[in-house]
Amino acid sequence: MEQQCLKHKDDLWILFNGKEYCVGLTKKAQDDLGKVTFASFPKVEAKVQAGMPVVEVEAEKAVCEFSSPLNGVVSSVNDQLDDLNAEDEMKAWLFSLKDVDPDEFTRLG
């Protein structure tokens, strides 16, 4: 059974798909940044902590650093810049996390 929950924190959306937690740019973040021209990501299998800067995005209007909203292990990253500029914010995912405490996700806004 696929479970989906969507939360928002600090211009990021977090989606639990029943297996892992995908983190991406909200439409507001996309609008504030403009067209993304470069992004640096954490390594797959890297352990990250909530509040730890993990992604740097360079764009037309700004350079911005985004922190992980959750503790976990990076399971994948989206290095397709075209996706980060997509109209559909669900395509603008940055990275996915595994080994996340479900209670931590529940506590997000």
MODA-V511213 format. One record per backbone hydrogen bond with DSSP energy under -1.0 kcal/mol. NH is the residue of the N-H (numbers start at 1). CO is the residue of the C=O. If there is no record, write none. Layout:
nh->{NH/NH}
co->{CO/CO}
This chain:
nh->{5/7/9/12/13/14/15/16/17/21/22/23/24/25/26/30/31/32/33/34/37/38/40/45/46/48/51/52/54/55/56/57/58/59/60/61/64/66/68/72/73/74/75/76/78/81/83/86/91/94/95/96/97/98/104/105/106/107/108}
co->{16/14/12/9/24/7/22/5/20/97/15/95/13/92/11/26/27/28/29/30/58/58/56/74/43/72/68/49/66/66/40/64/38/62/35/33/57/55/52/48/98/46/96/96/94/79/80/83/88/23/23/76/21/73/101/101/102/103/105}
